[in-house]
Amino acid sequence: LLPGDGEKASSKSSRRPPMMLSRLLKEHQAKQNERKEQQERRRREAIAAATSLTEAMVDHLNVGVAQAYVNQRKLDHEVKTLQVQASQFSKQTAQWISMVEGFNQALKEIGDVENWARSIEMDMRTIATALEYVHKGQLQSASS
C-alpha cells in the first residue's frame, strides 16, 4: 500500500468482492452440511448400537426365561408321574392291607380250629379213660 492510499485500502479491505463472500458462504454451507451429515451418521450409529445392545440384553434374558420354561415343564411332568406312582402305591398298599387282614383272619380261624381240636382231644381222652376204667372194672368183677 502507498502512504496516501490508507483510506482506500481500508475501505477496500472492509469491502470484499462479492466473489469472495459467495465462496465463503458456500464453504460455510458445505461445512454445515458436512456437520449435519456427520451428526446424522453418529445418530444412526448410536441408534444401531442401542438396538444391538437391546437385542443382546433381550436374547440374554430370553435364554434364562426359556430355561426356566423348560425346567417348569420338566417339573410338571415329574409331578404328574409322581402323582400316578403315588396313586398306584396307595392302591397296592390297600391290597396288601386287605391281604394281611385276610391272612390274620385265617390265622385266627386256624387258632380257633386248633383250640376246638384240643378241646375235642381232651374230651376224647376223658371218654377213653372212663371207658378203660369201666372196662377194667368189668374185667375185675368177671374174674372174681
C-alpha positions in Angstrom: 0.0 0.0 0.0 1.1 3.5 -0.7 1.1 6.2 2.1 -1.7 8.2 0.6 -3.8 5.2 -0.1 -4.7 4.4 3.5 -8.3 5.3 3.2 -8.8 3.5 0.0 -7.0 0.4 1.3 -9.1 0.3 4.5 -12.3 0.8 2.5 -11.2 -1.9 0.1 -10.3 -4.4 2.9 -13.7 -3.8 4.6 -15.4 -4.3 1.4 -14.7 -7.7 0.0 -15.6 -8.6 -3.5 -18.8 -10.4 -4.0 -17.0 -13.4 -5.3 -15.2 -13.9 -2.0 -18.4 -13.6 0.0 -20.1 -16.1 -2.2 -17.2 -18.5 -1.8 -17.2 -18.1 2.0 -20.9 -18.7 2.1 -20.6 -21.8 0.0 -17.8 -23.1 2.3 -19.8 -22.3 5.3 -22.9 -24.1 3.9 -20.7 -27.1 2.9 -19.2 -27.3 6.4 -22.7 -27.1 7.9 -23.9 -29.8 5.6 -20.8 -31.9 6.5 -21.5 -31.4 10.2 -25.2 -32.3 9.7 -24.2 -35.5 7.8 -21.6 -36.4 10.5 -24.2 -35.7 13.2 -26.8 -37.8 11.3 -24.2 -40.6 10.8 -23.4 -40.6 14.6 -27.1 -40.6 15.4 -27.6 -43.6 13.2 -24.6 -45.3 14.8 -25.9 -44.6 18.3 -29.3 -45.9 17.3 -27.7 -49.1 15.8 -25.6 -49.6 18.9 -28.6 -49.1 21.2 -30.6 -51.5 19.2 -27.8 -54.0 19.2 -27.4 -53.7 23.0 -31.2 -54.0 23.5 -31.3 -57.2 21.3 -28.3 -58.7 23.2 -30.0 -58.0 26.5 -33.3 -59.4 25.3 -31.5 -62.5 24.0 -29.7 -63.0 27.3 -32.9 -62.7 29.2 -34.7 -64.9 26.8 -32.2 -67.7 27.4 -32.9 -67.6 31.1 -36.7 -67.4 30.6 -36.5 -70.3 28.1 -34.5 -72.4 30.6 -37.0 -71.6 33.3 -39.8 -72.6 31.0 -38.1 -75.9 30.1 -37.4 -76.6 33.8 -41.1 -75.8 34.7 -42.3 -78.3 32.0 -39.9 -80.9 33.4 -41.2 -80.3 36.9 -44.8 -80.5 35.7 -44.1 -83.8 34.1 -42.3 -85.1 37.2 -45.3 -84.0 39.4 -47.7 -85.9 37.1 -45.5 -89.0 37.2 -45.2 -88.8 41.0 -49.0 -88.4 41.3 -49.6 -91.5 39.2 -47.0 -93.5 41.1 -48.4 -92.4 44.5 -51.9 -93.4 43.4 -50.6 -96.8 42.3 -48.7 -97.2 45.6 -51.8 -96.3 47.5 -53.8 -98.9 45.7 -51.1 -101.5 46.1 -50.9 -100.7 49.8 -54.6 -101.1 50.2 -54.4 -104.5 48.5 -51.6 -105.5 50.9 -53.6 -104.4 53.9 -56.5 -106.4 52.7 -54.3 -109.5 52.2 -52.8 -109.1 55.6 -56.2 -108.8 57.2 -57.3 -111.9 55.4 -54.2 -113.8 56.5 -54.8 -112.6 60.1 -58.4 -113.8 59.9 -57.3 -117.2 58.5 -54.7 -117.4 61.4 -57.5 -116.7 63.9 -59.7 -119.3 62.4 -56.8 -121.8 62.4 -56.3 -120.9 66.1 -60.0 -121.4 66.8 -59.9 -124.8 65.0 -56.8 -125.8 66.9 -58.5 -124.8 70.2 -61.6 -126.8 69.2 -59.4 -129.8 68.2 -57.6 -129.7 71.6 -61.0 -129.4 73.4 -62.2 -132.4 71.5 -59.0 -134.3 72.1 -59.3 -133.7 75.9 -62.9 -134.8 75.7 -61.9 -138.0 73.8 -59.1 -138.7 76.4 -61.6 -138.3 79.2 -64.1 -140.6 77.5 -61.3 -143.1 76.7 -60.1 -143.0 80.3 -63.6 -143.5 81.5 -64.1 -146.4 79.1 -60.8 -148.0 80.2 -61.8 -147.6 83.8 -65.2 -149.2 83.2 -63.6 -152.0 81.1 -61.1 -152.7 83.9 -63.8 -152.7 86.5 -65.8 -155.2 84.4 -62.8 -157.5 83.9 -62.1 -157.5 87.7 -65.7 -158.3 88.6 -65.8 -161.1 86.0 -62.6 -162.6 87.4 -63.8 -162.6 90.9 
